[in-house]
Amino acid sequence: MRRLILLRHAKSDWSAAGTPDHERVLAPRGRKAVPPIGRYMAKHKLIPDHAIVSSAMRTRETWELLKEALPSEPVVSFEDSIYEAAPGDIIATIAQAPRAARVLLVVGHNPGLQMVALTLTGAGSPETRKALTEKFPTAALAVIDFDIPDWAAIAPGSGKLEHFATPRGIGKHAS
């Protein structure tokens, strides 16, 4: 089994006029949203052994905040290939992930991540799939399981959506 975790970067800051998109940083709200998602991942044992992170500043910052909540730090690569990429390009990058990676985290951007999740998911609870279809907000997390021997075998409709979590949703259920 392989597990893919798709994490959209947290809310970015649009206040610095003239900042190139690639260099935009997280907004204060974004910095607050990531630690609860990290704790959710740790609580549910959603621990990646490999991470692919977009090269954009906001995804790097999201990663830096996220890894603090994880019990161990996976191998990480920062990739230009998933910066605002089309779904097919993101899937191609996933397909090239190391065979040793059983749990793969991709930290990227919308609309690409939502489209990847929708493309790859063929099963899962109707409620969870409906929520994913409606919106993939900043700092949201989709977890998709695959019965494949390696990432090169990933295919449309071959995954089962196991979790879809948002900062707002986990905040409602926090104990």
C-alpha positions in Angstrom: 0.0 0.0 0.0 1.0 3.6 -0.7 -0.3 6.7 1.0 -0.4 10.1 -0.7 -0.9 13.2 1.5 -1.7 16.4 -0.4 -1.4 19.6 1.6 -2.3 23.0 0.2 -0.1 25.8 1.5 -1.5 27.9 4.2 -3.0 31.4 3.6 -0.5 33.7 2.0 0.1 37.4 2.5 -1.0 39.7 -0.4 -0.1 43.0 1.4 3.3 43.6 0.0 2.5 45.1 -3.4 4.9 44.2 -6.1 6.1 41.0 -4.5 6.5 38.3 -7.1 4.0 35.4 -6.6 6.8 32.9 -6.1 8.1 35.0 -3.2 4.9 35.6 -1.3 5.1 34.6 2.4 2.4 33.3 4.7 0.0 35.7 6.4 -0.3 35.6 10.2 -3.6 33.6 9.7 -1.7 31.1 7.6 1.1 30.7 10.2 -1.6 29.9 12.8 -3.4 27.3 10.6 -0.4 25.0 10.1 0.4 23.7 13.6 -3.1 22.3 14.1 -2.9 20.4 10.8 0.5 19.1 11.9 -1.0 17.9 15.2 -3.9 16.3 13.2 -1.3 14.4 11.1 0.6 13.2 14.1 -2.6 12.2 16.0 -3.8 10.1 13.0 -0.3 8.7 12.3 -0.2 10.5 8.9 3.6 10.6 8.9 5.4 11.0 5.6 8.7 9.3 4.9 9.2 11.5 1.8 8.0 15.1 1.1 7.9 17.0 -2.2 7.4 20.7 -1.6 6.9 23.4 -4.2 9.8 25.8 -4.4 7.5 28.8 -3.6 8.2 30.7 -0.4 4.7 30.1 1.0 4.9 26.3 0.6 8.4 26.2 2.1 7.1 28.2 5.1 4.1 25.8 5.4 6.5 22.9 5.4 8.8 24.5 8.1 5.8 25.0 10.4 4.3 21.5 9.6 7.5 19.5 10.3 7.7 20.8 13.9 4.6 18.8 14.7 5.8 15.6 13.2 7.6 12.9 15.2 10.2 12.5 12.6 11.4 14.5 9.6 11.1 12.8 6.2 13.5 13.2 3.3 12.4 16.4 1.5 12.9 17.8 -1.9 11.9 21.3 -3.1 10.5 21.1 -6.6 9.9 23.8 -9.2 7.9 21.2 -11.1 4.9 21.5 -8.8 4.8 25.3 -8.5 1.4 26.2 -9.8 1.5 23.1 -12.0 -1.2 21.5 -14.0 -2.6 18.3 -12.4 -0.9 16.1 -15.0 2.5 17.6 -14.1 1.9 17.1 -10.4 0.9 13.4 -11.0 4.0 12.9 -13.2 6.2 14.3 -10.3 4.4 11.9 -7.9 5.0 9.0 -10.3 8.8 9.7 -10.0 8.9 9.5 -6.2 11.3 7.0 -4.8 10.1 3.5 -4.6 11.2 3.4 -0.9 8.6 6.2 -0.1 5.5 4.5 1.3 3.9 7.7 2.6 4.4 10.7 0.3 3.6 14.2 1.2 3.1 16.9 -1.5 2.9 20.5 -0.4 1.6 22.6 -3.2 -1.0 24.9 -4.7 -4.5 25.1 -5.9 -6.2 24.5 -8.3 -3.7 21.8 -9.1 -3.8 19.8 -5.8 -7.6 19.7 -5.7 -7.7 18.5 -9.3 -5.0 15.8 -8.5 -7.0 14.6 -5.6 -10.2 14.4 -7.6 -8.5 12.7 -10.5 -6.8 10.1 -8.4 -9.7 9.3 -6.0 -12.0 6.5 -7.1 -13.4 5.5 -3.7 -14.0 6.8 -0.2 -16.9 8.0 1.8 -19.5 10.0 -0.2 -19.4 12.8 2.5 -15.6 13.1 2.4 -15.5 13.0 -1.4 -18.3 15.7 -1.6 -16.3 18.0 0.7 -13.2 17.6 -1.4 -15.2 18.4 -4.5 -16.7 21.6 -3.0 -13.5 23.3 -1.8 -9.8 22.7 -1.1 -9.1 25.6 1.2 -5.7 26.8 2.3 -3.9 24.4 4.7 -6.3 21.6 3.8 -5.1 18.1 3.7 -6.3 15.1 1.5 -5.1 11.6 2.3 -5.4 9.0 -0.5 -4.4 5.4 -0.2 -3.4 3.2 -3.2 -2.9 -0.5 -3.6 0.1 -0.1 -6.0 3.6 -1.5 -5.9 5.3 1.8 -6.5 4.5 5.4 -7.4 5.1 4.8 -11.1 1.8 2.8 -11.1 -0.4 5.7 -9.9 -3.4 6.1 -12.1 -6.6 8.1 -12.3 -9.4 6.7 -10.1 -7.0 4.2 -8.4 -7.0 5.7 -4.9 -9.3 5.8 -1.9 -9.8 9.1 -0.1 -9.2 8.3 3.6 -9.1 11.8 5.1 -10.0 15.3 4.1 -9.2 17.8 6.8 -9.3 21.6 6.9 -8.1 23.9 9.7 -11.7 25.0 10.3 -13.0 21.5 10.3 -10.4 20.2 12.8 -11.0 23.2 15.0 -14.6 22.3 15.4 -13.7 18.8 16.6 -10.7 19.8 18.8 -10.9 18.4 22.3 
